[in-house]
Every structure is written in structure tokens, then in C-alpha cells.
Amino acid sequence: MLQNETVEGSVAFIDICGFTAISETQPADQVVSMLNDYFDIMVKNKQKPLTVYEVLG
């Protein structure tokens, strides 16, 4: 049986400007390092727990 629950949530769709050009010209390890740095900043600059559910691209 389905039950409801009310929760507060947010969804963010983020486009990293120039990412395609960067990813096409830089070695894969540098691109991964850049993304890890970016996600570290995004996850640590929060007031409530944050979960990255999916990365597309």
C-alpha cells in the first residue's frame, strides 16, 4: 500500500560553461580532477545534507 510523506527538497540543474571544450582538449585525469574539485566545493557549501544523484553528459 502506498503512503505519503511530505519532505523539503531541492533540485539543481547545473551547466559547467565550456566543459565540452575543456573535456575535449585536456587529458582525462585532469578533467576528472577538475570535476572532483567542483563537486567538493558544491557539496561542502551547503546548509543541509546534499546528495548528488546523477551526473549526465
N, C-alpha and C positions, 0 to 999 in steps of 0.2 A: 504494500500500500504506500502511495506517495504521501509525504508530509512536507509542509513548507517550513522555511526558516528565513528570517529576514537578516541580512548581513550588509554591512557597508563595504563597498569595493570601488576600485578604480581600474580603468583600462587605459593604457598609453600605447599609441602607435608612434614610433619614433623612426625618422629617416635620417641617417647619417649622411650629410651633404658631402658629395664627392667620393663616397665609399666605393662605388664601382670602379672609378678611375684608379683609386688607391689600390684596390684589390687586384687590379689587372697589371699594375706596374711594380708592386712590391712583392718580395718573397713571402710565401705562405706563413712562415714563422713570425714575420713582422706584423702581418695582418692579424693573426691570432693574438699576438701580444697587445696590439692596439685595442682589439675588441675586449680582451680581458681587462685592460686598464679602464676602458669606458664603462664596462659593466660593474667593476669595483666601485667606481665613483657613483654610478646610478643607484646601486644597492645600498651603499653606505650613507648617501644623502637622503635619508628617509626619516619620517617621524613614526611610521608604523611598519610592521614586518612586510617585506616585499618578496614576491616570488616571480622569477622570470619563467613564464610558462612555455613560451615558444619563440624561436628566432627563425624568421623566414628570410630568404634572399639567396 
